[in-house]
Amino acid sequence: MTVRTIGFAAAALLLDYATAAAGAAAGDGFHRDAVAAPAQVRIEKVLFGHGRGGAPANPVRVGHATTPLRETYWKLTQLAGAPVEAPEHQREPHLILAPDENRASGSGGCNAVGGGFALDGDSLHFSQMMSTMMACPKAMKQERHFLDALAKVAHFRIEGDTLDLLDASDAVLMRFSAVAQH
């Protein structure tokens, strides 16, 4: 079986075809003439939106829910390929993208951070990021790397409850995990 990645409109058309084929095979009123040939159809991935060059973006796996980019508490788990842990008595580094406006807020691990972002398909750019100016000796280096990486973000990818922020060459700058809010 050949597995292809298809866009949303093509998936709807393919599902209509699969439904017609199944109906024809089951004899439930569909005419065999309406379907060229019954087919086995298995959809591996349905993609929503369009990324660079018309490529689909923001994967949603069938049977595996994907967390929304906005209004999710994204805890930083990896920075420049290294695991991230909050120093004792410090905030955990995280981001939250507002649901109705292009504002981001969170923490670099010591200071509160906030600013704007632009979102178009899988393109994501942070702008005018600011932070408070508290001194946290154990967290300052990591926080500086966090803020520097935010300035380099060009794209994002979400799979399940994992968010990757990518640079222009699609290298992973940071990885986040969605945290349930109570």
Sine and cosine of phi, psi and omega as CSV:
sin_phi,cos_phi,sin_psi,cos_psi,sin_omega,cos_omega
0.00,0.00,0.72,-0.70,0.06,-1.00
-1.00,0.04,0.75,-0.66,0.04,-1.00
-0.96,-0.28,0.82,-0.57,0.01,-1.00
-0.83,-0.56,0.53,-0.85,0.12,-0.99
-1.00,-0.06,0.77,-0.64,-0.08,-1.00
-0.78,-0.63,0.38,-0.93,0.05,-1.00
-0.98,0.18,0.15,-0.99,-0.09,-1.00
-0.86,0.50,-0.74,0.67,-0.03,-1.00
-0.88,0.47,-0.67,0.74,0.02,-1.00
-0.92,0.40,-0.58,0.81,0.03,-1.00
-0.90,0.44,-0.66,0.75,0.02,-1.00
-0.89,0.45,-0.68,0.73,0.03,-1.00
-0.90,0.44,-0.70,0.72,0.01,-1.00
-0.90,0.44,-0.65,0.76,0.03,-1.00
-0.91,0.42,-0.63,0.78,0.06,-1.00
-0.87,0.50,-0.69,0.73,0.01,-1.00
-0.89,0.45,-0.70,0.71,-0.02,-1.00
-0.90,0.43,-0.63,0.78,0.02,-1.00
-0.91,0.43,-0.70,0.71,0.02,-1.00
-0.89,0.45,-0.67,0.75,0.00,-1.00
-0.90,0.43,-0.67,0.74,0.01,-1.00
-0.91,0.41,-0.64,0.77,0.02,-1.00
-0.90,0.43,-0.66,0.75,0.01,-1.00
-0.89,0.46,-0.66,0.75,-0.01,-1.00
-0.92,0.39,-0.55,0.84,-0.04,-1.00
-1.00,0.07,-0.16,0.99,0.00,-1.00
0.93,0.36,0.61,0.79,-0.04,-1.00
-0.99,-0.16,0.55,0.84,0.08,-1.00
0.96,-0.28,-0.26,0.97,0.07,-1.00
-0.98,0.19,0.63,-0.78,0.04,-1.00
-1.00,0.01,0.70,-0.72,0.04,-1.00
-0.84,0.54,-0.50,0.87,0.00,-1.00
-0.90,0.43,-0.38,0.93,-0.03,-1.00
-0.97,0.24,-0.28,0.96,-0.04,-1.00
-0.83,-0.55,0.80,-0.61,-0.05,-1.00
-0.85,0.53,-0.73,0.69,0.03,-1.00
-0.31,-0.95,0.70,-0.71,0.08,-1.00
-0.85,0.53,0.57,-0.82,-0.07,-1.00
-0.65,-0.76,0.49,-0.87,0.17,-0.99
-1.00,0.02,0.82,-0.58,-0.03,-1.00
-0.82,-0.57,0.81,-0.58,0.10,-0.99
-0.79,-0.62,0.87,-0.50,-0.01,-1.00
-1.00,-0.08,0.89,-0.45,0.01,-1.00
-0.99,0.16,-0.63,0.77,-0.14,-0.99
-0.47,-0.88,0.74,-0.68,0.12,-0.99
-0.93,-0.37,0.76,-0.65,-0.08,-1.00
-0.91,-0.41,0.68,-0.74,0.01,-1.00
-0.92,-0.40,0.53,-0.85,0.04,-1.00
0.99,0.15,0.04,-1.00,0.04,-1.00
-0.72,-0.69,0.73,-0.68,0.02,-1.00
-0.99,-0.15,-0.42,-0.91,-0.02,-1.00
-0.89,0.45,0.64,-0.77,0.06,-1.00
0.90,0.43,0.39,0.92,0.01,-1.00
0.98,0.19,0.03,1.00,0.00,-1.00
-0.95,0.32,0.63,-0.77,0.05,-1.00
-0.87,0.49,0.43,-0.90,-0.04,-1.00
-0.71,-0.70,0.14,-0.99,0.10,-0.99
0.85,0.53,0.96,0.29,-0.10,-1.00
-0.90,0.44,0.62,-0.79,0.11,-0.99
-0.80,-0.60,0.91,-0.42,-0.03,-1.00
-1.00,0.07,0.70,-0.71,0.05,-1.00
-0.88,0.47,0.78,-0.63,0.01,-1.00
0.98,0.18,0.03,1.00,0.00,-1.00
-0.68,-0.73,0.99,-0.16,-0.08,-1.00
-0.87,0.49,0.58,-0.82,0.05,-1.00
-0.94,-0.34,0.70,-0.72,-0.02,-1.00
-0.97,0.26,0.66,-0.75,0.02,-1.00
-0.93,0.36,0.54,-0.84,0.02,-1.00
-0.90,0.43,-0.72,0.69,-0.06,-1.00
-1.00,0.09,0.47,-0.88,0.10,-1.00
0.86,0.51,0.56,0.83,0.08,-1.00
-0.83,-0.56,0.66,-0.75,0.09,-1.00
-0.99,0.16,0.95,-0.32,-0.03,-1.00
-0.98,-0.19,0.94,-0.33,0.02,-1.00
-1.00,0.07,0.80,-0.61,0.03,-1.00
-0.93,0.36,0.83,-0.56,0.00,-1.00
-0.90,-0.43,-0.34,0.94,-0.04,-1.00
-0.52,-0.85,0.71,-0.70,0.01,-1.00
-0.72,-0.69,0.86,-0.50,-0.04,-1.00
0.81,0.58,0.62,0.78,0.06,-1.00
0.99,0.12,-0.09,1.00,-0.02,-1.00
-0.97,-0.26,0.59,-0.81,0.04,-1.00
-0.90,0.44,0.51,-0.86,-0.02,-1.00
-0.88,-0.47,0.74,-0.67,0.12,-0.99
-0.71,-0.70,0.63,-0.77,0.02,-1.00
-0.96,0.28,0.75,-0.66,0.09,-1.00
-0.87,0.49,0.42,-0.91,0.00,-1.00
-0.83,0.56,0.67,-0.74,0.00,-1.00
0.91,0.41,0.41,0.91,0.06,-1.00
-0.84,-0.55,0.36,-0.93,0.08,-1.00
-0.95,0.31,0.42,-0.91,0.10,-0.99
-0.99,0.11,0.64,-0.77,0.06,-1.00
-0.91,0.42,0.72,-0.69,-0.03,-1.00
-0.34,-0.94,0.22,-0.98,0.07,-1.00
-0.68,-0.73,0.52,-0.85,0.16,-0.99
-0.69,-0.72,0.82,-0.57,0.06,-1.00
-0.99,-0.14,0.81,-0.58,-0.08,-1.00
-0.87,0.49,0.53,-0.85,-0.06,-1.00
-0.96,0.26,-0.53,0.85,-0.15,-0.99
-0.90,-0.43,-0.09,1.00,0.02,-1.00
-0.61,-0.80,0.29,-0.96,-0.06,-1.00
-1.00,0.02,0.90,0.43,0.01,-1.00
-0.84,-0.55,0.69,-0.73,0.07,-1.00
-0.90,-0.45,0.58,-0.82,0.08,-1.00
-0.60,-0.80,0.26,-0.97,0.02,-1.00
0.28,-0.96,-0.53,-0.85,0.00,-1.00
-0.59,-0.81,0.60,-0.80,0.10,-1.00
-1.00,0.03,0.00,1.00,-0.04,-1.00
0.90,-0.44,-0.42,0.91,0.06,-1.00
-0.80,-0.60,-0.84,0.55,-0.08,-1.00
-0.98,-0.19,0.50,-0.87,0.14,-0.99
-0.94,0.34,0.64,-0.77,0.03,-1.00
-0.83,-0.56,0.44,-0.90,0.04,-1.00
-0.24,-0.97,0.32,-0.95,0.02,-1.00
0.22,-0.98,-0.24,-0.97,-0.03,-1.00
-0.98,-0.21,0.19,-0.98,0.12,-0.99
-0.50,-0.87,0.43,-0.90,0.10,-1.00
-0.89,-0.45,0.72,-0.70,-0.07,-1.00
-0.77,-0.64,0.79,-0.61,0.05,-1.00
-0.52,-0.86,0.97,-0.23,-0.08,-1.00
0.91,0.42,-0.84,-0.54,0.06,-1.00
-0.99,-0.13,0.09,1.00,0.07,-1.00
-0.99,0.14,0.71,-0.70,-0.01,-1.00
-0.59,-0.81,0.79,-0.61,0.03,-1.00
-0.71,-0.70,0.78,-0.63,0.06,-1.00
-1.00,-0.05,0.58,-0.81,-0.01,-1.00
-0.61,-0.79,0.44,-0.90,0.06,-1.00
0.76,0.65,0.69,0.72,0.03,-1.00
-0.96,0.28,0.73,-0.68,0.00,-1.00
-0.82,-0.58,0.32,-0.95,0.09,-1.00
-0.56,-0.83,0.38,-0.92,0.13,-0.99
-0.93,0.36,0.10,-0.99,-0.15,-0.99
-0.86,-0.51,0.60,0.80,0.05,-1.00
-0.96,0.28,0.47,-0.88,0.05,-1.00
-0.99,-0.17,0.81,-0.59,0.02,-1.00
-0.70,-0.71,1.00,-0.03,-0.12,-0.99
-0.78,0.63,-0.61,0.79,-0.07,-1.00
-0.98,0.18,-0.26,0.97,-0.11,-0.99
-0.88,-0.47,-0.13,0.99,-0.14,-0.99
-0.91,0.42,-0.66,0.75,-0.03,-1.00
-0.90,0.43,-0.73,0.68,0.03,-1.00
-0.88,0.47,-0.66,0.75,0.00,-1.00
-0.90,0.44,-0.65,0.76,0.02,-1.00
-0.88,0.47,-0.68,0.73,0.04,-1.00
-0.90,0.44,-0.62,0.78,0.04,-1.00
-0.87,0.49,-0.77,0.64,-0.01,-1.00
-0.92,0.40,-0.62,0.78,0.05,-1.00
-0.89,0.45,-0.66,0.75,0.00,-1.00
-0.91,0.41,-0.63,0.77,0.03,-1.00
-0.84,0.54,-0.60,0.80,-0.01,-1.00
-0.93,0.38,-0.35,0.94,-0.03,-1.00
-0.99,-0.11,-0.09,1.00,-0.07,-1.00
-0.90,0.43,0.74,-0.67,0.04,-1.00
-0.83,-0.55,-0.44,0.90,-0.07,-1.00
-0.54,-0.84,0.24,-0.97,0.11,-0.99
-0.67,-0.74,0.32,-0.95,0.06,-1.00
-0.58,-0.81,0.73,-0.68,0.06,-1.00
-0.86,-0.50,0.78,-0.62,0.12,-0.99
-0.74,-0.68,0.92,-0.40,-0.05,-1.00
0.91,0.42,-0.87,-0.50,0.01,-1.00
-0.95,-0.31,0.40,0.92,0.00,-1.00
-0.91,-0.42,0.77,-0.64,0.06,-1.00
-0.92,-0.38,0.82,-0.57,0.13,-0.99
-0.95,-0.32,0.76,-0.65,0.14,-0.99
-0.98,-0.20,0.80,-0.59,-0.17,-0.99
-0.90,-0.43,0.46,-0.89,0.10,-0.99
-1.00,0.05,-0.09,-1.00,-0.07,-1.00
-0.89,0.46,-0.41,0.91,0.02,-1.00
-1.00,-0.10,0.21,0.98,0.00,-1.00
0.93,0.37,0.34,0.94,0.12,-0.99
-0.98,0.18,0.64,-0.77,-0.01,-1.00
-0.96,0.28,0.87,-0.49,0.08,-1.00
-1.00,0.04,-0.69,0.73,-0.07,-1.00
-0.56,-0.83,0.49,-0.87,0.08,-1.00
-0.81,-0.59,0.68,-0.73,-0.02,-1.00
-0.81,-0.58,0.41,-0.91,0.14,-0.99
-0.86,-0.50,0.65,-0.76,0.06,-1.00
-0.94,0.33,0.68,-0.73,0.02,-1.00
-0.89,-0.46,0.78,-0.62,0.00,-1.00
-0.91,0.41,0.73,-0.69,0.04,-1.00
-0.98,-0.17,0.70,-0.71,0.00,-1.00
-0.97,-0.23,0.00,0.00,0.00,0.00
